[in-house]
Amino acid sequence: MEKQGSVSIWLGNVKRKEDLEEYVILKYDEDGDSIPSLFFRDFHINHYETDEDFFEVEWLGESSKDISKLLEGISYEEVIVPKVKKYSELNKTYNSIILIYNFAYSGEVHRSGEFDFIRCTNYN
């Protein structure tokens, strides 16, 4: 659900940057209506509750299970990383991140395909 000051975080593994982009990109039909991406469908997210301008999607190439390294360089890094690091211990490596700002994911689906929902936290 839309929530100012919140960020929802997913980590995953994909082979190529293009695969990540294809997973999250919003498409449109011939009438101009938006079609939810596979990411939205996998995690049961109503894409009308998000704003694609508040997405941060990165393919890192190199896998890591160090949350600080994975989230290095994201917006609001100095606030988000300490909060996530304190409450999230990663048990496997990841090479891709998806963050949605001003959105508090319900956590209905924790894992789908190669992506895991990590947590929702405040970034301000």
N, C-alpha and C positions, 0 to 999 in steps of 0.2 A: 504494500500500500504506500501511497505517496506520503512522505514524512520529511519535512524540512530538517536539515542537519544530520540526517542518517545516511549511512553508506552500507550497502550490502556487498559482500565479497564472495566470489567464487574462484577456485583454482582448478586448473585442468592440465591435460596433456594432449597436444595435437602435433602432428608431424611438420606442418608448414603454417606460416603466417596466413596464407590464403585460406586454409582450412578453418582457422579461427574466425576470420572475417566472414566467411560463408555461414558459419554457425550462428553468428549474432546479427547479421545484417537484416534490416527490415526491407521487405520487398513490397511491390505494389502490383495489383492486377490491372487489367486493361481499363477498368472503370476508375482507377486511381485510389482504390481502397487498399489500405495497408494489410499485409499478410504477416502474421507473427512469425518470427524466426524460429528455427528449431530449438534454440536456447529457451525462448519463451514457452514453447510447447513442452519441452522436457521438464521445466521447473514450474509449470502451471502458473505462469505470470501473465496477467492481463496487460498487454503492451500499452493499453491506453492509460495505465497508471504510472507510466514512466515517460521520461523525456529523453530522447536519444542524444540531446545536447549534454546530458549529464552522465554519459557512459564513458568509462575509461577501459579500453581493451588493449592488452599488450601480449605479444608473443615474445618470449625471452630467448627462445632457442635452447639455451642450456638449462637443464633441469636442476632443481634444488629443493631441499626441504627446510631451508632457512627462511622463515617468513619475512625477516628483515630484508634479505636479499631479493626475494620475490617482489616485495612491495617498494623497493628502492626507486625513488624518483616519481612516485605517484603524487597526485595533488593531496595536500594536507598530510603528507608523509609524517611530519613531526608529531602529529596528533594521533593518527590512525595506527601507525606501527606499534607504539608502546601498548596501546589498548588491545590490539589483536595478539601481540606477542604474549601478553600476560595471561590470556584466556584460551589461546589456540596452540596446541602442540601438533605438529604435522607428523604423520606416520609414514608418509610416502613423498616422493619427489613430484614436482610440478614444473611446467615450463610456460604456462599461460595464465593470465589473470583477467577477470571481468569484474569491474566495479560499477555499481549503479548508485549515484548520489541522489539524495533527497527521496530515497526509497527504502522502506523497511520490509524486507522479505519475510514472509511468515515462517519459512523453514519447512513448508509442507513436504517438499522433496529434498532430501539431503544429498543424494547422489544420482546422477544420470549420465550414462555413457562414461566419458572421460573427465567429467567435471563434478566437483564437490562443492556444496555450499559450505563456507567456512564460518561466517558469522555476520551479524549486523551490529554496527556500533555507531556512535556519534563522531562526527569529524570536526565539530566546533567546540 
